[in-house]
Amino acid sequence: MAYDWDRNERDGRFDELAAGLIFFTIITLLLLSAYLVTGLAA
């Protein structure tokens, strides 16, 4: 297990928040692109 014990709680929480935000953005872009493709194809 590669875990940095020297990293404090705030950094860990920020990393989780940033990862969640990036994941949410990617999902939103995928859904938006799929919606546009189906809308144009219709």
mmCIF file of the C-alpha atoms, coordinates in Angstrom:
data_MODEL
# 
_entry.id   MODEL 
# 
loop_
_atom_site.group_PDB 
_atom_site.id 
_atom_site.type_symbol 
_atom_site.label_atom_id 
_atom_site.label_alt_id 
_atom_site.label_comp_id 
_atom_site.label_asym_id 
_atom_site.label_entity_id 
_atom_site.label_seq_id 
_atom_site.pdbx_PDB_ins_code 
_atom_site.Cartn_x 
_atom_site.Cartn_y 
_atom_site.Cartn_z 
_atom_site.occupancy 
_atom_site.B_iso_or_equiv 
_atom_site.pdbx_formal_charge 
_atom_site.auth_seq_id 
_atom_site.auth_comp_id 
_atom_site.auth_asym_id 
_atom_site.auth_atom_id 
_atom_site.pdbx_PDB_model_num 
ATOM 1  C CA . MET A 1 1  ? 0.000   0.000  0.000   1.00 0.00 ? 1  MET A CA 1 
ATOM 2  C CA . ALA A 1 2  ? 1.520   3.277  -1.106  1.00 0.00 ? 2  ALA A CA 1 
ATOM 3  C CA . TYR A 1 3  ? 0.163   5.831  1.322   1.00 0.00 ? 3  TYR A CA 1 
ATOM 4  C CA . ASP A 1 4  ? 1.877   9.040  2.363   1.00 0.00 ? 4  ASP A CA 1 
ATOM 5  C CA . TRP A 1 5  ? 1.422   9.216  6.133   1.00 0.00 ? 5  TRP A CA 1 
ATOM 6  C CA . ASP A 1 6  ? 3.010   12.677 6.206   1.00 0.00 ? 6  ASP A CA 1 
ATOM 7  C CA . ARG A 1 7  ? 0.171   14.144 4.187   1.00 0.00 ? 7  ARG A CA 1 
ATOM 8  C CA . ASN A 1 8  ? -2.334  15.930 6.413   1.00 0.00 ? 8  ASN A CA 1 
ATOM 9  C CA . GLU A 1 9  ? -6.123  15.527 6.368   1.00 0.00 ? 9  GLU A CA 1 
ATOM 10 C CA . ARG A 1 10 ? -6.872  18.721 4.457   1.00 0.00 ? 10 ARG A CA 1 
ATOM 11 C CA . ASP A 1 11 ? -4.735  17.692 1.476   1.00 0.00 ? 11 ASP A CA 1 
ATOM 12 C CA . GLY A 1 12 ? -6.353  14.261 1.369   1.00 0.00 ? 12 GLY A CA 1 
ATOM 13 C CA . ARG A 1 13 ? -9.829  15.756 1.450   1.00 0.00 ? 13 ARG A CA 1 
ATOM 14 C CA . PHE A 1 14 ? -8.877  18.221 -1.295  1.00 0.00 ? 14 PHE A CA 1 
ATOM 15 C CA . ASP A 1 15 ? -7.528  15.377 -3.447  1.00 0.00 ? 15 ASP A CA 1 
ATOM 16 C CA . GLU A 1 16 ? -10.821 13.489 -3.092  1.00 0.00 ? 16 GLU A CA 1 
ATOM 17 C CA . LEU A 1 17 ? -12.793 16.640 -3.919  1.00 0.00 ? 17 LEU A CA 1 
ATOM 18 C CA . ALA A 1 18 ? -10.644 17.372 -6.974  1.00 0.00 ? 18 ALA A CA 1 
ATOM 19 C CA . ALA A 1 19 ? -10.925 13.774 -8.201  1.00 0.00 ? 19 ALA A CA 1 
ATOM 20 C CA . GLY A 1 20 ? -14.699 13.845 -7.747  1.00 0.00 ? 20 GLY A CA 1 
ATOM 21 C CA . LEU A 1 21 ? -14.957 17.156 -9.589  1.00 0.00 ? 21 LEU A CA 1 
ATOM 22 C CA . ILE A 1 22 ? -12.860 15.865 -12.503 1.00 0.00 ? 22 ILE A CA 1 
ATOM 23 C CA . PHE A 1 23 ? -14.923 12.654 -12.656 1.00 0.00 ? 23 PHE A CA 1 
ATOM 24 C CA . PHE A 1 24 ? -18.197 14.630 -12.598 1.00 0.00 ? 24 PHE A CA 1 
ATOM 25 C CA . THR A 1 25 ? -16.931 16.940 -15.359 1.00 0.00 ? 25 THR A CA 1 
ATOM 26 C CA . ILE A 1 26 ? -15.921 14.007 -17.575 1.00 0.00 ? 26 ILE A CA 1 
ATOM 27 C CA . ILE A 1 27 ? -19.304 12.304 -17.098 1.00 0.00 ? 27 ILE A CA 1 
ATOM 28 C CA . THR A 1 28 ? -21.125 15.568 -17.865 1.00 0.00 ? 28 THR A CA 1 
ATOM 29 C CA . LEU A 1 29 ? -19.100 16.089 -21.048 1.00 0.00 ? 29 LEU A CA 1 
ATOM 30 C CA . LEU A 1 30 ? -19.780 12.509 -22.158 1.00 0.00 ? 30 LEU A CA 1 
ATOM 31 C CA . LEU A 1 31 ? -23.516 12.865 -21.558 1.00 0.00 ? 31 LEU A CA 1 
ATOM 32 C CA . LEU A 1 32 ? -23.585 16.249 -23.300 1.00 0.00 ? 32 LEU A CA 1 
ATOM 33 C CA . SER A 1 33 ? -21.687 14.940 -26.336 1.00 0.00 ? 33 SER A CA 1 
ATOM 34 C CA . ALA A 1 34 ? -23.957 11.880 -26.544 1.00 0.00 ? 34 ALA A CA 1 
ATOM 35 C CA . TYR A 1 35 ? -27.026 14.145 -26.316 1.00 0.00 ? 35 TYR A CA 1 
ATOM 36 C CA . LEU A 1 36 ? -25.707 16.401 -29.093 1.00 0.00 ? 36 LEU A CA 1 
ATOM 37 C CA . VAL A 1 37 ? -24.834 13.429 -31.334 1.00 0.00 ? 37 VAL A CA 1 
ATOM 38 C CA . THR A 1 38 ? -28.272 11.847 -30.932 1.00 0.00 ? 38 THR A CA 1 
ATOM 39 C CA . GLY A 1 39 ? -29.929 15.248 -31.381 1.00 0.00 ? 39 GLY A CA 1 
ATOM 40 C CA . LEU A 1 40 ? -28.075 15.910 -34.644 1.00 0.00 ? 40 LEU A CA 1 
ATOM 41 C CA . ALA A 1 41 ? -28.628 12.358 -35.903 1.00 0.00 ? 41 ALA A CA 1 
ATOM 42 C CA . ALA A 1 42 ? -32.376 12.496 -35.227 1.00 0.00 ? 42 ALA A CA 1 
# 
